[in-house]
């Protein structure tokens, strides 16, 4: 209680920035892999393999989007001014992302109503919705990194980032299939993961190079002492994970299907490291280089009420997510819709 009364106007916005960051990270990892599986659907050889791939994400994909709703809700209630600025600048890609997510949901449901051998059109719709959502999110990331700049150079960078994030989603989706699939599909998933790893790495490098170059503040933050020493483990660990995954994926499936979780765990590690680097770069700005979390935060009294509710809601979402993954652990089963 003493902490709640100590400078709430200072620590409450920081607490909500942390909660929003956690929700975004969980969304990117969890919905990222099922978007990635949707992107890979075009590589399936037949309807049975497409069914198996969708079965690998079927129990999870809808709940994974909860984190996007939570992150957007926190942005709205905790930083209403920033919500207007960010969504105003990203109106078109946000609309396209929502269209893609809606198309995925419709396709997932409607393919269940089709007779065997007649699902291809809805599977293509699922793939198209996944691609649209992934590319829109990548475009938003590129625009955000550049501070919503306009012009051909900014659009080119946003396009490269869009392709890079889509490749990263395909990579983590393939790693998820290595965990859930067996036999030939697992072997091909390892090949997909290896082939998309390079494209994902290029996108990561592009964002990492551009971020300090477009902002003198971020450049000074990265390369001043002692920050340059404190940050050094992030690129080193990322490079080690990328190299280790490249080598490991060439050896899957392993005898007895041992260590099938390693590629996915490594992919999650890369996503976390990339997110930490971005969060460090832009903090305390919620609108890059313009508005800090304290300038756009709601009133401390409102934040205190919302935080009290979040203390109850967030553990429930985490518990439900953990429970669903525990119940549906192990290899994928037969796809059923009863």
C-alpha positions as CSV (number, residue, x, y, z in Angstrom):
1,X,0.0,0.0,0.0
2,X,2.9,2.3,0.7
3,X,4.2,1.8,-2.8
4,X,0.8,2.6,-4.3
5,X,0.9,6.0,-2.7
6,X,4.5,6.8,-3.7
7,X,4.7,9.0,-6.8
8,X,1.9,7.2,-8.7
9,X,2.2,9.6,-11.6
10,X,5.8,8.3,-12.2
11,X,5.5,4.5,-11.7
12,X,2.0,3.8,-12.9
13,X,2.7,4.7,-16.5
14,X,5.9,2.6,-16.4
15,X,4.0,-0.3,-15.0
16,X,1.4,-0.1,-17.8
17,X,4.2,0.2,-20.4
18,X,5.6,-3.0,-19.0
19,X,2.2,-4.8,-19.1
20,X,1.6,-3.6,-22.6
21,X,5.0,-4.7,-23.7
22,X,4.4,-8.2,-22.1
23,X,1.1,-8.5,-24.0
24,X,2.7,-7.5,-27.3
25,X,5.6,-10.0,-26.8
26,X,3.2,-12.8,-26.0
27,X,1.1,-12.0,-29.0
28,X,4.0,-11.9,-31.4
29,X,5.3,-15.2,-30.2
30,X,2.0,-17.1,-29.8
31,X,0.0,-15.7,-32.7
32,X,3.2,-15.4,-34.6
33,X,3.7,-19.2,-34.8
34,X,0.1,-19.9,-35.9
35,X,0.2,-17.1,-38.5
36,X,3.4,-18.8,-39.6
37,X,1.7,-22.2,-39.9
38,X,-0.9,-20.4,-42.0
39,X,1.8,-19.0,-44.3
40,X,3.3,-22.4,-44.7
41,X,0.0,-24.0,-45.7
42,X,0.8,-23.4,-49.4
43,X,3.7,-25.9,-49.0
44,X,1.5,-28.8,-48.0
45,X,1.4,-31.6,-50.5
46,X,-2.3,-32.6,-50.1
47,X,-5.4,-32.0,-48.1
48,X,-4.4,-34.5,-45.4
49,X,-1.2,-32.6,-44.7
50,X,-3.1,-29.3,-44.6
51,X,-5.5,-30.9,-42.1
52,X,-2.5,-31.9,-40.0
53,X,-1.0,-28.5,-40.1
54,X,-4.2,-26.8,-39.0
55,X,-4.7,-29.4,-36.3
56,X,-1.3,-28.3,-34.9
57,X,-2.7,-24.8,-34.2
58,X,-6.4,-25.6,-33.9
59,X,-6.7,-25.6,-30.1
60,X,-4.6,-22.5,-29.7
61,X,-4.9,-19.9,-32.5
62,X,-8.1,-18.2,-31.4
63,X,-7.0,-17.8,-27.8
64,X,-3.6,-16.5,-28.9
65,X,-5.2,-13.4,-30.3
66,X,-6.4,-12.5,-26.8
67,X,-3.0,-10.9,-26.3
68,X,-3.6,-8.5,-29.2
69,X,-6.9,-7.4,-27.7
70,X,-5.2,-7.0,-24.3
71,X,-2.3,-4.9,-25.7
72,X,-4.7,-2.7,-27.7
73,X,-7.0,-2.3,-24.7
74,X,-4.1,-1.3,-22.4
75,X,-2.9,1.3,-25.0
76,X,-6.4,2.8,-25.2
77,X,-7.1,3.0,-21.5
78,X,-3.6,3.8,-20.2
79,X,-2.2,6.0,-23.0
80,X,-5.3,7.3,-24.8
81,X,-3.5,10.2,-26.6
82,X,-0.8,7.7,-27.9
83,X,-3.6,5.4,-29.0
84,X,-5.1,8.1,-31.2
85,X,-1.7,9.1,-32.7
86,X,-0.5,5.5,-33.4
87,X,-3.7,4.1,-34.8
88,X,-4.2,7.3,-36.8
89,X,-0.8,7.0,-38.4
90,X,-1.3,3.2,-39.0
91,X,-5.0,3.2,-39.9
92,X,-4.7,1.4,-43.3
93,X,-2.3,-1.4,-42.1
94,X,-4.4,-1.9,-39.0
95,X,-7.5,-2.2,-41.1
96,X,-5.7,-4.7,-43.4
97,X,-4.5,-6.7,-40.4
98,X,-8.0,-7.0,-39.0
99,X,-9.3,-8.0,-42.4
100,X,-6.7,-10.7,-42.5
101,X,-7.5,-12.0,-39.0
102,X,-11.3,-12.0,-39.9
103,X,-10.5,-13.9,-43.1
104,X,-8.5,-16.5,-41.1
105,X,-11.4,-17.0,-38.7
106,X,-14.0,-17.4,-41.4
107,X,-11.8,-19.8,-43.4
108,X,-11.1,-21.9,-40.4
109,X,-14.8,-22.3,-39.6
110,X,-16.1,-22.7,-43.2
111,X,-13.5,-25.3,-44.2
112,X,-15.2,-27.6,-41.6
113,X,-18.5,-27.4,-43.6
114,X,-16.9,-28.6,-46.8
115,X,-16.9,-32.2,-48.1
116,X,-13.6,-34.0,-48.2
117,X,-11.6,-32.9,-51.2
118,X,-13.4,-29.5,-51.4
119,X,-11.5,-27.5,-48.7
120,X,-8.8,-26.0,-51.0
121,X,-10.5,-22.7,-51.6
122,X,-10.9,-22.1,-47.8
123,X,-7.4,-23.3,-47.1
124,X,-6.2,-20.7,-49.6
125,X,-8.3,-18.1,-47.8
126,X,-6.7,-19.1,-44.5
127,X,-3.3,-18.7,-46.1
128,X,-4.2,-15.4,-47.6
129,X,-5.6,-14.1,-44.3
130,X,-2.4,-15.2,-42.5
131,X,-0.2,-13.5,-45.1
132,X,-2.2,-10.3,-45.0
133,X,-2.1,-10.1,-41.2
134,X,1.6,-10.9,-41.0
135,X,2.6,-8.4,-43.7
136,X,0.4,-5.7,-42.2
137,X,2.0,-6.2,-38.8
138,X,5.5,-6.0,-40.4
139,X,4.6,-2.8,-42.1
140,X,3.4,-1.3,-38.8
141,X,6.6,-2.3,-37.2
142,X,8.7,-0.7,-39.9
143,X,6.6,2.5,-39.8
144,X,6.9,2.6,-36.0
145,X,10.6,2.2,-36.0
146,X,10.9,5.2,-38.4
147,X,8.6,7.3,-36.3
148,X,5.9,7.2,-38.9
149,X,8.0,9.0,-41.5
150,X,6.6,9.4,-45.1
151,X,8.3,9.0,-48.5
152,X,9.5,6.3,-50.8
153,X,12.5,5.4,-48.5
154,X,10.3,5.0,-45.5
155,X,7.8,2.9,-47.5
156,X,10.6,0.7,-48.8
157,X,11.9,0.1,-45.3
158,X,8.4,-0.7,-44.1
159,X,8.0,-3.2,-47.0
160,X,11.3,-4.9,-46.2
161,X,10.3,-5.1,-42.5
162,X,6.9,-6.6,-43.5
163,X,8.6,-9.3,-45.5
164,X,11.1,-9.9,-42.7
165,X,8.4,-10.3,-40.0
166,X,6.4,-12.6,-42.3
167,X,9.6,-14.7,-42.7
168,X,10.1,-14.7,-39.0
169,X,6.5,-15.9,-38.4
170,X,7.0,-18.6,-41.0
171,X,10.2,-19.6,-39.2
172,X,8.7,-19.9,-35.8
173,X,5.6,-21.6,-37.3
174,X,7.8,-24.2,-38.9
175,X,9.6,-24.7,-35.5
176,X,6.2,-25.3,-33.9
177,X,5.4,-28.0,-36.5
178,X,8.7,-29.6,-35.6
179,X,7.3,-30.0,-32.1
180,X,3.8,-31.1,-33.0
181,X,4.3,-33.1,-36.2
182,X,5.8,-36.5,-36.9
183,X,7.3,-38.3,-39.9
184,X,7.5,-36.6,-43.3
185,X,5.7,-33.5,-42.2
186,X,8.2,-32.9,-39.3
187,X,11.1,-33.4,-41.7
188,X,9.8,-30.9,-44.1
189,X,8.9,-28.5,-41.3
190,X,12.6,-28.6,-40.3
191,X,13.5,-27.7,-43.9
192,X,11.0,-24.9,-44.0
193,X,12.4,-23.5,-40.7
194,X,16.0,-23.6,-42.1
195,X,15.0,-22.0,-45.4
196,X,13.1,-19.1,-43.7
197,X,15.7,-18.6,-41.0
198,X,18.0,-16.6,-43.3
199,X,15.2,-14.3,-44.4
200,X,14.1,-13.7,-40.9
201,X,17.7,-12.9,-39.9
202,X,18.0,-10.3,-42.8
203,X,14.9,-8.6,-41.5
204,X,16.3,-8.5,-38.0
205,X,19.5,-7.0,-39.2
206,X,17.6,-4.4,-41.3
207,X,15.7,-3.2,-38.2
208,X,18.8,-3.3,-36.0
209,X,20.8,-1.2,-38.4
210,X,18.0,1.3,-39.1
211,X,17.0,1.9,-35.5
212,X,20.1,3.8,-34.4
213,X,20.6,5.5,-37.7
214,X,17.3,7.3,-37.8
215,X,17.6,8.6,-34.3
216,X,20.6,10.4,-32.7
217,X,19.0,9.7,-29.3
218,X,18.9,6.0,-29.9
219,X,22.4,6.0,-31.4
220,X,23.8,7.7,-28.3
221,X,21.8,5.4,-26.1
222,X,23.2,2.3,-27.8
223,X,26.9,3.3,-28.2
224,X,27.6,5.3,-25.0
225,X,29.3,3.7,-22.0
226,X,28.3,1.6,-20.1
227,X,25.2,0.9,-22.4
228,X,27.3,-0.5,-25.2
229,X,28.7,-3.1,-22.8
230,X,25.4,-3.9,-21.2
231,X,23.7,-4.4,-24.6
232,X,26.5,-6.4,-26.2
233,X,25.1,-9.8,-25.0
234,X,21.9,-9.2,-27.0
235,X,23.4,-9.3,-30.5
236,X,26.0,-11.9,-29.4
237,X,23.3,-14.2,-28.0
238,X,21.1,-13.6,-31.1
239,X,23.9,-14.5,-33.4
240,X,24.7,-17.6,-31.4
241,X,21.0,-18.7,-31.5
242,X,20.8,-18.1,-35.2
243,X,23.9,-20.1,-35.9
244,X,23.0,-22.9,-33.5
245,X,19.5,-23.2,-35.0
246,X,20.9,-23.3,-38.5
247,X,23.1,-26.3,-37.6
248,X,20.5,-28.0,-35.4
249,X,17.6,-27.8,-38.0
250,X,19.7,-29.8,-40.5
251,X,19.6,-32.8,-38.1
252,X,15.8,-33.1,-37.6
253,X,13.9,-35.3,-37.1
254,X,16.3,-36.9,-34.6
255,X,16.1,-40.6,-33.6
256,X,13.2,-41.1,-31.2
257,X,12.1,-37.5,-31.8
258,X,14.3,-36.3,-29.1
259,X,14.8,-32.6,-28.4
260,X,12.0,-31.6,-30.8
261,X,11.3,-28.6,-28.7
262,X,14.7,-27.0,-29.1
263,X,14.1,-25.2,-32.4
264,X,10.9,-23.6,-31.1
265,X,12.6,-22.6,-27.8
266,X,15.5,-21.1,-29.8
267,X,13.0,-19.2,-32.0
268,X,11.2,-17.8,-28.9
269,X,14.6,-16.8,-27.5
270,X,15.4,-14.8,-30.7
271,X,12.0,-13.1,-30.6
272,X,12.5,-12.1,-26.9
273,X,16.0,-10.7,-27.6
274,X,14.8,-8.7,-30.5
275,X,11.9,-7.3,-28.4
276,X,14.2,-6.4,-25.5
277,X,16.5,-4.5,-28.0
278,X,13.5,-2.6,-29.4
279,X,12.0,-1.9,-26.0
280,X,15.3,-0.5,-24.7
281,X,15.8,1.6,-27.8
282,X,12.4,3.4,-27.6
283,X,11.8,3.6,-23.9
284,X,10.4,5.9,-22.4
285,X,8.8,7.0,-25.7
286,X,5.5,5.4,-26.7
287,X,5.3,7.6,-29.8
288,X,8.9,7.4,-31.1
289,X,10.9,10.5,-30.4
290,X,7.8,12.6,-29.7
291,X,5.7,11.5,-26.7
292,X,6.9,9.7,-23.5
293,X,4.7,7.4,-21.5
294,X,4.3,10.1,-18.8
295,X,3.2,12.7,-21.3
296,X,0.3,10.6,-22.7
297,X,-0.7,8.6,-19.7
298,X,-4.2,8.7,-18.3
299,X,-4.8,10.2,-14.8
300,X,-3.1,8.4,-12.0
301,X,-6.5,7.7,-10.3
302,X,-7.7,6.0,-13.5
303,X,-4.5,4.0,-13.9
304,X,-4.8,2.8,-10.3
305,X,-8.3,1.5,-10.8
306,X,-7.3,-0.2,-14.1
307,X,-4.2,-1.7,-12.5
308,X,-6.3,-3.2,-9.7
309,X,-8.5,-4.9,-12.4
310,X,-5.4,-6.0,-14.3
311,X,-4.0,-7.8,-11.3
312,X,-7.0,-10.1,-11.4
313,X,-7.5,-10.4,-15.2
314,X,-3.9,-11.0,-16.3
315,X,-3.2,-14.0,-14.1
316,X,-6.5,-15.5,-15.3
317,X,-5.5,-15.1,-19.0
318,X,-2.0,-16.6,-18.2
319,X,-3.6,-19.5,-16.3
320,X,-6.0,-20.3,-19.1
321,X,-3.3,-20.1,-21.7
322,X,-1.0,-22.4,-19.7
323,X,-3.9,-24.8,-19.0
324,X,-4.8,-25.0,-22.7
325,X,-1.2,-25.8,-23.7
326,X,-1.0,-28.4,-21.0
327,X,-4.2,-30.1,-22.1
328,X,-3.2,-30.2,-25.8
329,X,0.4,-31.0,-25.2
330,X,2.1,-33.7,-27.2
331,X,1.8,-34.6,-30.9
332,X,-1.1,-33.4,-33.0
333,X,-4.1,-35.7,-33.3
334,X,-6.8,-36.2,-35.9
335,X,-8.4,-33.0,-36.9
336,X,-12.0,-32.9,-35.6
337,X,-14.6,-30.2,-35.2
338,X,-17.2,-31.8,-33.0
